[in-house]
Amino acid sequence: MATQNPVLPPPATPIAEIAPTAPQPAIGLFALLLMVDSLHFVFARALIPYFDPAISATLVMLVATTQVGLYGWYRGTLALNLLRRHFGFFLIIGACVGTSTFLTYASVSYIDAGTASMLSKMSTLFTLLIGVAWLREQLLPIQIVGAVVAIGGVFVISFQPGGDVLQIGSLLVVISTAGYALHTAVVKRSGGDMDFLNFFFFRLLLTTLCLAVLVLTRPAAAWTAPPAIGWWIVLLTGTVDVVISRSLYYLALRRITMSLHAIILTVSPVISIIWAYFLFDTFPGTQQLLGGCAVLAGVVIATRSRRRLPPLPATPVAPN
């Protein structure tokens, strides 16, 4: 009677063979994130004629909180016990984001949206420093080169002789980016394992409450009801610049290190220049274009240096 050979499973496909197709969803995620992230200062500037910066920031966050809260209620997934257990965590990030958002909205009263967007990429420097010093992240040598080139491009764009970098608008942007970089580090360190919908809702809720406290404690400003277009801009800003943009921001943050996340976002000002050209008919000068090219070059260098996983060892074949 002939001996029947056992049926062996097909050999596993080495990771090296499927690696080129695996990152495609992440590339799409980063591209969409950059498109909406680049609109942040554009939306802030669009709201200036209609609202006080503290009020507009609070209304925008209130719209986003309501939208995410209703979605979570519909799905039945909101868990208030998460807020009770991690109230200190949400309070810290709410205060950081609330302060950063208010300063962002106030800054575009002094400087144009394009300059503010480019200057805001100082957050790359802050984030890299926090990621290495506090989160003990490590950069490959080529990533360090890419970071230096990208940050150098930011300095070329931002610090121009005789420019407005020392004026109050630029100072507000720098302080704002430092606060947001700190919030990013806190989230990366302590919030990565939380259910995303609950995390995002309570982050928005505490940010809105912190901004509301800021509005109530500031000297009362004369209130004039804005036209309908002002309210439509608030609704659009809350939906695109907060709900969509920040959802993509945190999803990307969970996929990669904080340092690489910051380097990729240095492309955002370049896209902001394009938005500003079509919306405000402004275009950067030669120095700004050179800085933008340096930013792009640094991002390309850094993102092409990600480690490839080695192939799996050969599966041993059992003897007949």
N, C-alpha and C positions, 0 to 999 in steps of 0.2 A: 504494500500500500504506500503510495507516494506521500512523502512528508509535505504538508502545506506550509509555505512560508507565511509568517505573520504579516498583516497589512500594516505598513508603517505610515504615519502621517506625513504629509508633504513637508519638506523643509521650510522652516520659518524664513520669511523674507527679511534679509538684513536691514537694519535701520538705515544704513547708509544709502540703500537703494530707494527708500521712500522719503528720505529727508528733504529732497527738493520740492515735493508737493505738500509737505506738512505745514510750512509756514504761510501758505497762501491766505488762509482766513485771517491770520494776524496782520498781514500786509493790508488787507482790505479794512480791517478795524482801525489801523493806524492812519490810513489815508482819510477815512471818514472823520476820525477824531481831529486831525489837523484842519480839515475844512471847517468844522464848526467851532473849534477852539480859536481859530483866527478871527472869528466874528466878535469876540468878547468886548474889545474896546470899541468896535463899531457900534454895537448895541448900546453901550454905555454913553457914547457920544450922541446917539440918536435920541436918548431920553432927556438930555440936558435942557432943551427948551420947555419941557413939560413938567418936570418934577425937581424938587430938591434932591441932591444925590442920596442922602440917607433914606428919604421916602421911596425913591425909585428902587433902590437896592432892596428895601424891605418888601415892597410890592412884588418885585420879581421873584424873590424867594418864597413869598406867600403863594404865588401862582404855582410854582414848582412843587412846594410842599403839598398843596391841595391835590394836584394831579397825581403825584406818586401815592399819597395817602388814599385817595379814592380807588386807585388801581390795587393797592394792597388790601383794602377793605373788600373789594369785589372778589379777589382771590382768596380771602379769608386767611392770609398768612402773616398779618401783623402781630407781633408778640411784644406786648408792653413790658414783660419781664426782662427782655433784653435791655431796654432802656434803664430799668431799675438796677440791673446788675452792673451796667457799664456807664452809669450816668456821668461819672468824672471824665471818662474817655470822650463821650459825645459833647460834654460841655467844653472841653479843651478845643476840639476841632471846630465846634460851632463858633467859639469866640475867635479862633484864628481866621476862619473863613468869613465870618461876619465882618470883622475888622478889615480884612483884605478886600472884601467886596465894596465896602463903603469907601475905602481909600481909592480903589480903582475908579469908581463912579465919580468921585470928587476930582481926580487927577485930570480927567479929560475936559474939565472946565478951564484948565490952564494950558494944556498942550494938546496937539492934535492926536487923533487915534492911532495913526501910523507910527509916530515917534513913541507913543506910550507902549504900543505893542512890542516894538523892537527893544525898548528899554526894559520891558517886563521880563525878557529872557535872561536878565540877571538872576532869575530864579534858578537857571541851570547851574550857575556857580554855587548858589546857596544849597541847592539840592545835592550836588555832587559832594560838597564838603560835609553835609549832614549824613549822607549815605555812607561815606567812608569812615567818618569819625564816630558816629553813633550806632549805625546799623552794621558796622564792620563788613561792609561790602568790599569786594575786590574788583579792580579794573585790570584787564589785560593791558600790556604795554601799548598795543596799537589803539586800544580804546582811550587811553590817556592822551595819545597823540590826537585822536579825533576830538576829544573833549577840549583840548587846548586850542585846536584850530577853530572849533565852533564858538568857544567863548571869546577867542580873539576877534572873530567876526562880529560878535555882539558888541564888543568894545569899539570896534571900528565904526559900527552903525551909531552907537549911542553917544559916545564921548567925542563931540566935534568941537574944535576950537571956536570960541565965541558963541557956542550953542546955549541951550537952555537947561543943561544938565543939572546946574546948581539951583535952578528955580524951584519953587514949591511943587509944581506939578511933577517934575521928575523925582523929587524926594518922596512924594506920596507913592509913586509907582514902585520905587525901590523898597520902601517899607512894606508895601502891600505884597510884593513878591517874596520877601523874607518870611512874612507870616504864612503865606500859602505853602512855601517850601517846608516850613515846620509842620504844618497840618499834614502834608504828604508823608513826612517821616513818621509821624504818630500813627497814621493809618497803616502804613506799610509794616510797622512794628507790631501793632496790637489789633488791627482790624481785618487782617487777611482771611481769618477763618470764620467770620460772621456771615450769616445769610445775607446775600447782597441786597435784596429788597428792603429788609428790615434795617440794615446798616444805612442805606441811602436815605430812607424816610426819616430816621431819627437824626441823621446828620443834617438834613434840610430843616427839620423841625427846630433843632437847637440853634441853627444858624439864624432862622427867622426870628426866634425869640430874642437872641442877642441883638439883632438889628433893631427889633422893636423897642428894646430897652434903650438903645442908643438914640432912637428917634424921640422917645419920651423924656429923656434926660437932657436933650439939647434945647437951647432957646427956641421957642416956638417961632416959626417963620410964617409970613403971610401966605395963606392958602388960597389959590385960585383954581377952580375946577378946570382941568385941562380939556381940550377937545377930544372927540372920540378917537382920533388917530393916536393920541398919547396912550390911551388904554389898550389899543390894539398892539402898539409896540411893546407895552409891558407884557401882554399875553404871549406875543411871539418870542420875546426875550426869555421869559420863564420857561417856555417849552423847548426852544432850540439851545439857548446858551446855558441852561441849567440842567433840565431833565435829560435831553439827548446828549449834550456835550459832556456833562459830568458822569453820566452812566458809562459812556465810552472811555472816559478818563480813568475811572476806577477799574473797569474791566481790563484795560491795557495794563494798569499798574499791577494787577494780580498775575499777569502773564510773564512779566519781565522784571528785572531789578529796577530799583528806584533810580539808579544812576543812568542806565540806558534809557529809561522812560523820559528822563529830563533831557537827554541829548536829542532824542527824536523830536521832542516838542520845540526845539530851537528852530525848526523849519516854519513854525507858525507865523512869525513876523513876515516872512517872505510872502506867504499867502495873504496876510493882512494888507500888504502893499498892493496886491492885485485887487482885493476888495475895495481899498481906498481909491484906487484909480478909477474904477467903474462907478463908485457911489459918490465920491467927492471930487473927482477930476484932479487928483494930486498924484505926483510921480516922484520917486526918490532921485536924489542927485547921484553923481558918480561915486562918491564915497559910500553912500548907503548901498548902492548896487554891489560894490566890491565887498562890503561887509556881508551882504546877503549871500554872495557866492562862497565866501569863507564858511559861513554857517552851513550851507548845503554840503560843502566838501567835508567838513568835520563830521556831519551826520552820516554821510556815506562811508567814511573811514570807520566810524565807530560801529555802525550796524552791520558791516560786512565782516566784522571780526568775531562774531558769535561762535562759540565752540561747537564743533560737530560731534555728535555722539559716535563712539566707536561701534563697529558692527558687532552683533551678537556672536559669541563663540559658536562653532559648529555643533549641531545637536548630535550626541553620540548615538550610533546605531546598534541596537541590541543584536547579538549573534543569533543565528538560526538555531 
